[in-house]
Structures are given as C-alpha cells and as structure tokens.
C-alpha cells in the first residue's frame, strides 16, 4: 500500500545560491522538470519527507527504442487499467530512524 501524504507542494531546487542555477520548477516556468516536496506525519506510521522528480520523455521515445512508460489510471486503479505517460517520475523518501 502506498504511503499517505499529509503535505505536498511544488518547489524549485536551487544549486549554489538563490541566483541559481535552478533544477526543476516546471510548475513555475523554470525548465521542463517538475519537482514536488512531500511529507507525512501520520500517527500510525514513521514520519518521512521526500521529493518527486518528473522528467519529460522524448516525443519519439518508444520509436527510438527506449520503450513506453505506463501508470495506473487513477479513476480505475482497482481494475488495473494503465495509460501511457509522457513523464518519467522518480520518487525518493527519507524516514527518521
């Protein structure tokens, strides 16, 4: 079962100082990579924080031999339907130990 999110916000990752360079921030018009910071502080699980990075796939990704990427259709997850996605998402979470 996937973890429950108690907080999620779009963010920009900055390398160096506030002047940049920037990595991610598609939601703010900065590049093509989407970045979302997430956290959970539910009483029934260990607290954690994490990042979700969404990279756009090339228009000819499947034709170039890299294959297609799929995700569950949110409305019909129990039926196991999948749809082709235009992004590759990396999710990382860190727990307090």
C-alpha positions, 0 to 999 in steps of 0.5 A, spaced: 500 500 500 502 506 498 504 511 503 499 517 505 501 524 504 499 529 509 503 535 505 505 536 498 507 542 494 511 544 488 518 547 489 524 549 485 531 546 487 536 551 487 544 549 486 549 554 489 545 560 491 538 563 490 541 566 483 541 559 481 542 555 477 535 552 478 533 544 477 526 543 476 520 548 477 516 546 471 510 548 475 513 555 475 516 556 468 523 554 470 525 548 465 521 542 463 522 538 470 517 538 475 519 537 482 514 536 488 516 536 496 512 531 500 511 529 507 507 525 512 506 525 519 501 520 520 500 517 527 500 510 525 506 510 521 514 513 521 514 520 519 518 521 512 519 527 507 521 526 500 521 529 493 518 527 486 522 528 480 518 528 473 522 528 467 519 529 460 520 523 455 522 524 448 516 525 443 519 519 439 521 515 445 518 508 444 520 509 436 527 510 438 527 504 442 527 506 449 520 503 450 513 506 453 512 508 460 505 506 463 501 508 470 495 506 473 489 510 471 487 513 477 479 513 476 480 505 475 486 503 479 482 497 482 481 494 475 488 495 473 487 499 467 494 503 465 495 509 460 501 511 457 505 517 460 509 522 457 513 523 464 518 519 467 517 520 475 522 518 480 520 518 487 525 518 493 523 518 501 527 519 507 524 516 514 527 518 521 530 512 524 
